[in-house]
Amino acid sequence: MLLMMKNIAPTNNTPGVFLDPGGTIIIKGRSMNKNAAEFYKQIESWIDIYVHNPPDMTCVDIYLEYFNGVNSAIFNSLLKKISNVKLKNKELVINWYYEEDDDDILAQGENISSVLDIPINLILMT
């Protein structure tokens, strides 16, 4: 199946998402939608196809201002799926960006890295 580039515009409650089959995944904004499962279903479907034949390198950039508990569980699931590219002997880089005074977002990145046992680059935005 041919995988197409997907670009989802952000809203007040959902992040902007850029999915490029060439190896770039970007999630940016706020994720506090009440119907998170429905919103992320299309992204999960894309990732399910992507991980079967990923390029040599996948780079995931996550810039979140805020996300609630329901969305946190979904991010764990998404990143776990994405980490399957490593099973294909491909390189995976996950960059988790946070603001200097945003200890919650930093802690979430650390937690996801620990729970999933995948390295995440925690990057302070300047």
Backbone as CSV, one residue per row, in Angstrom:
resi,resn,N_x,N_y,N_z,CA_x,CA_y,CA_z,C_x,C_y,C_z
1,MET,0.841,-1.178,0.000,0.000,0.000,0.000,0.890,1.246,0.000
2,LEU,0.582,2.162,-0.867,1.343,3.407,-0.961,0.930,4.342,0.163
3,LEU,1.908,4.787,0.917,1.643,5.667,2.049,1.845,7.109,1.607
4,MET,0.858,7.933,1.831,0.908,9.337,1.409,1.276,10.235,2.590
5,MET,1.812,11.399,2.254,2.076,12.408,3.268,0.730,12.861,3.830
6,LYS,0.716,13.145,5.128,-0.523,13.582,5.778,-0.204,14.809,6.627
7,ASN,-1.026,15.838,6.497,-0.837,17.070,7.259,-2.172,17.432,7.901
8,ILE,-2.204,17.428,9.222,-3.428,17.737,9.965,-3.237,19.088,10.652
9,ALA,-4.095,20.036,10.332,-3.985,21.378,10.901,-4.360,21.363,12.381
10,PRO,-3.665,22.195,13.186,-3.989,22.253,14.613,-5.302,22.987,14.866
11,THR,-5.911,22.681,16.008,-7.069,23.427,16.501,-6.740,23.856,17.932
12,ASN,-7.691,24.444,18.617,-7.459,24.829,20.020,-7.236,23.622,20.919
13,ASN,-7.779,22.465,20.528,-7.722,21.272,21.371,-6.926,20.117,20.793
14,THR,-6.484,20.248,19.549,-5.737,19.163,18.920,-4.446,19.708,18.300
15,PRO,-3.405,18.900,18.314,-2.136,19.371,17.759,-2.126,19.307,16.234
16,GLY,-1.214,20.076,15.653,-0.935,19.910,14.243,-0.057,18.672,14.102
17,VAL,-0.298,17.912,13.055,0.453,16.671,12.859,0.909,16.616,11.400
18,PHE,2.194,16.329,11.227,2.783,16.179,9.902,3.402,14.793,9.824
19,LEU,2.921,14.000,8.881,3.381,12.624,8.725,3.951,12.471,7.314
20,ASP,5.244,12.262,7.230,5.916,12.143,5.939,6.507,10.749,5.812
21,PRO,6.098,9.977,4.806,6.638,8.631,4.648,8.146,8.609,4.393
22,GLY,8.738,9.785,4.137,10.182,9.878,3.978,10.933,9.818,5.295
23,GLY,10.208,9.833,6.436,10.862,9.642,7.718,10.696,10.760,8.731
24,THR,9.790,11.705,8.478,9.592,12.806,9.413,8.174,12.764,9.981
25,ILE,8.099,12.818,11.312,6.819,12.881,12.010,6.913,14.038,12.993
26,ILE,5.969,14.989,12.895,5.969,16.151,13.777,4.589,16.274,14.419
27,ILE,4.587,16.446,15.740,3.353,16.690,16.486,3.589,17.969,17.282
28,LYS,2.721,18.961,17.068,2.972,20.270,17.678,1.668,20.926,18.097
29,GLY,1.627,21.373,19.365,0.465,22.125,19.845,-0.083,21.577,21.147
30,ARG,-1.393,21.683,21.275,-2.100,21.248,22.484,-2.895,19.996,22.165
31,SER,-2.886,19.057,23.098,-3.646,17.836,22.902,-4.507,17.595,24.129
32,MET,-5.702,18.142,24.060,-6.609,18.013,25.198,-8.038,17.760,24.736
33,ASN,-8.147,17.140,23.575,-9.469,16.847,23.047,-10.118,15.706,23.814
34,LYS,-11.416,15.835,24.022,-12.145,14.824,24.778,-12.288,13.532,23.983
35,ASN,-12.308,13.656,22.673,-12.442,12.481,21.819,-11.087,12.139,21.212
36,ALA,-10.088,11.996,22.076,-8.711,11.781,21.636,-8.570,10.512,20.806
37,ALA,-9.230,9.455,21.215,-9.095,8.188,20.489,-9.512,8.351,19.036
38,GLU,-10.591,9.056,18.806,-11.072,9.270,17.434,-10.078,10.114,16.633
39,PHE,-9.554,11.180,17.242,-8.593,12.045,16.550,-7.335,11.281,16.176
40,TYR,-6.795,10.496,17.094,-5.520,9.817,16.870,-5.651,8.525,16.063
41,LYS,-6.888,8.061,15.831,-7.087,6.820,15.075,-6.453,6.915,13.680
42,GLN,-6.638,8.050,13.001,-6.075,8.199,11.659,-4.543,8.227,11.691
43,ILE,-3.979,8.751,12.760,-2.520,8.797,12.909,-1.994,7.392,13.197
44,GLU,-2.675,6.680,14.075,-2.276,5.299,14.378,-2.334,4.427,13.129
45,SER,-3.365,4.601,12.321,-3.489,3.822,11.084,-2.317,4.105,10.157
46,TRP,-1.941,5.369,10.033,-0.812,5.753,9.191,0.472,5.108,9.702
47,ILE,0.686,5.167,11.018,1.897,4.594,11.620,1.925,3.079,11.445
48,ASP,0.767,2.426,11.573,0.707,0.972,11.386,1.246,0.574,10.011
49,ILE,0.917,1.344,9.001,1.406,1.066,7.649,2.875,1.456,7.532
50,TYR,3.232,2.609,8.081,4.594,3.151,7.986,5.651,2.185,8.526
51,VAL,5.380,1.585,9.678,6.405,0.760,10.331,6.704,-0.543,9.579
52,HIS,5.870,-0.907,8.625,6.140,-2.118,7.845,7.279,-1.923,6.858
53,ASN,7.457,-0.693,6.387,8.530,-0.432,5.426,9.071,0.988,5.630
54,PRO,9.680,1.237,6.792,10.163,2.594,7.078,11.459,2.891,6.318
55,PRO,11.762,4.188,6.123,13.054,4.541,5.536,14.175,4.237,6.541
56,ASP,15.413,4.459,6.138,16.556,4.147,7.002,16.534,4.924,8.315
57,MET,15.951,6.124,8.290,15.923,6.957,9.496,14.537,7.559,9.670
58,THR,14.039,7.485,10.889,12.780,8.130,11.256,13.076,9.144,12.350
59,CYS,12.627,10.367,12.142,12.799,11.425,13.143,11.421,11.902,13.585
60,VAL,11.182,11.810,14.883,9.911,12.241,15.463,10.191,13.476,16.317
61,ASP,9.557,14.588,15.985,9.688,15.834,16.750,8.355,16.130,17.422
62,ILE,8.391,16.253,18.755,7.172,16.497,19.521,7.326,17.805,20.281
63,TYR,6.433,18.732,19.975,6.398,20.047,20.619,5.012,20.202,21.230
64,LEU,4.858,19.841,22.484,3.543,19.938,23.106,3.508,21.047,24.148
65,GLU,2.479,21.854,24.066,2.262,22.896,25.066,1.530,22.313,26.273
66,TYR,0.631,21.383,25.974,-0.191,20.797,27.032,-0.831,19.525,26.498
67,PHE,-0.961,18.523,27.357,-1.818,17.386,27.042,-2.310,16.766,28.328
68,ASN,-3.538,16.237,28.279,-4.159,15.684,29.480,-3.894,14.183,29.589
69,GLY,-4.405,13.573,30.642,-4.119,12.173,30.927,-4.553,11.207,29.843
70,VAL,-5.724,11.419,29.267,-6.202,10.545,28.197,-5.227,10.605,27.022
71,ASN,-4.801,11.802,26.677,-3.885,11.981,25.564,-2.506,11.407,25.880
72,SER,-2.114,11.415,27.141,-0.830,10.860,27.544,-0.757,9.369,27.214
73,ALA,-1.806,8.655,27.512,-1.845,7.217,27.216,-1.760,6.978,25.715
74,ILE,-2.402,7.823,24.946,-2.366,7.680,23.495,-0.959,7.955,22.966
75,PHE,-0.266,8.957,23.529,1.112,9.225,23.107,2.018,8.027,23.404
76,ASN,1.829,7.410,24.551,2.593,6.196,24.868,2.378,5.147,23.781
77,SER,1.134,4.946,23.403,0.794,3.951,22.393,1.403,4.310,21.034
78,LEU,1.291,5.573,20.632,1.840,6.007,19.339,3.352,5.809,19.285
79,LEU,4.039,6.245,20.335,5.495,6.138,20.335,5.944,4.678,20.406
80,LYS,5.175,3.852,21.090,5.503,2.430,21.121,5.390,1.837,19.717
81,LYS,4.331,2.205,18.997,4.176,1.734,17.619,5.316,2.224,16.738
82,ILE,5.655,3.503,16.858,6.727,4.071,16.042,8.046,3.380,16.337
83,SER,8.261,3.005,17.592,9.535,2.373,17.955,9.730,1.031,17.254
84,ASN,8.682,0.493,16.668,8.805,-0.764,15.929,9.683,-0.631,14.692
85,VAL,9.988,0.594,14.249,10.903,0.733,13.109,12.271,0.161,13.471
86,LYS,12.606,0.156,14.761,13.889,-0.401,15.188,13.947,-1.907,14.951
87,LEU,12.788,-2.566,14.929,12.749,-3.998,14.654,13.136,-4.285,13.205
88,LYS,13.056,-3.262,12.365,13.451,-3.387,10.953,14.911,-2.960,10.763
89,ASN,15.638,-2.833,11.884,17.038,-2.380,11.870,17.188,-0.995,11.248
90,LYS,16.237,-0.132,11.552,16.263,1.247,11.077,16.533,2.164,12.266
91,GLU,17.022,3.365,11.966,17.344,4.317,13.022,16.106,5.120,13.405
92,LEU,15.966,5.367,14.705,14.843,6.144,15.226,15.378,7.221,16.153
93,VAL,14.979,8.462,15.900,15.329,9.581,16.773,14.020,10.237,17.203
94,ILE,13.837,10.354,18.516,12.658,11.034,19.050,13.134,12.250,19.825
95,ASN,12.678,13.419,19.397,13.015,14.684,20.055,11.769,15.212,20.751
96,TRP,11.891,15.438,22.045,10.778,15.920,22.878,11.156,17.319,23.344
97,TYR,10.482,18.319,22.823,10.804,19.713,23.114,9.952,20.234,24.270
98,TYR,10.587,21.036,25.115,9.866,21.614,26.251,10.379,23.026,26.534
99,GLU,9.516,23.830,27.142,9.867,25.197,27.534,10.608,25.158,28.866
100,GLU,11.408,26.167,29.124,12.251,26.203,30.320,11.465,26.033,31.615
101,ASP,10.298,26.644,31.700,9.525,26.609,32.945,8.430,25.534,32.937
102,ASP,8.457,24.639,31.971,7.395,23.644,31.853,7.863,22.273,32.348
103,ASP,7.887,22.131,33.662,8.334,20.886,34.283,7.405,19.709,33.969
104,ASP,6.107,19.993,33.757,5.154,18.919,33.470,5.455,18.245,32.136
105,ILE,5.682,19.035,31.103,5.978,18.460,29.779,7.311,17.715,29.820
106,LEU,8.311,18.285,30.497,9.602,17.614,30.644,9.414,16.272,31.348
107,ALA,8.675,16.260,32.448,8.447,15.031,33.213,7.709,13.987,32.370
108,GLN,6.761,14.432,31.551,6.035,13.493,30.678,6.986,12.836,29.682
109,GLY,7.886,13.628,29.102,8.871,13.072,28.170,9.768,12.055,28.855
110,GLU,10.224,12.396,30.058,11.068,11.464,30.827,10.307,10.185,31.145
111,ASN,9.044,10.338,31.531,8.213,9.194,31.886,7.995,8.266,30.691
112,ILE,7.656,8.839,29.548,7.416,8.028,28.360,8.689,7.276,27.976
113,SER,9.831,7.955,28.035,11.104,7.319,27.708,11.372,6.138,28.637
114,SER,11.099,6.327,29.921,11.340,5.291,30.913,10.372,4.118,30.747
115,VAL,9.096,4.410,30.613,8.071,3.368,30.512,8.272,2.523,29.254
116,LEU,8.556,3.186,28.135,8.700,2.461,26.876,10.111,1.938,26.652
117,ASP,11.045,2.365,27.500,12.440,1.979,27.377,12.994,2.312,25.988
118,ILE,12.683,3.531,25.538,13.249,4.031,24.295,13.888,5.393,24.586
119,PRO,15.043,5.633,23.991,15.702,6.917,24.254,14.930,8.076,23.606
120,ILE,14.708,9.095,24.378,14.063,10.312,23.875,14.987,11.472,24.197
121,ASN,15.304,12.281,23.191,16.112,13.481,23.395,15.219,14.566,23.968
122,LEU,15.500,14.986,25.193,14.726,16.044,25.835,15.440,17.357,25.522
123,ILE,14.773,18.211,24.760,15.407,19.416,24.230,14.725,20.664,24.747
124,LEU,15.512,21.478,25.431,15.013,22.757,25.934,14.884,23.735,24.780
125,MET,13.683,24.285,24.588,13.477,25.282,23.533,13.997,26.624,24.014
126,THR,14.735,27.297,23.158,15.268,28.611,23.534,14.632,29.702,22.728
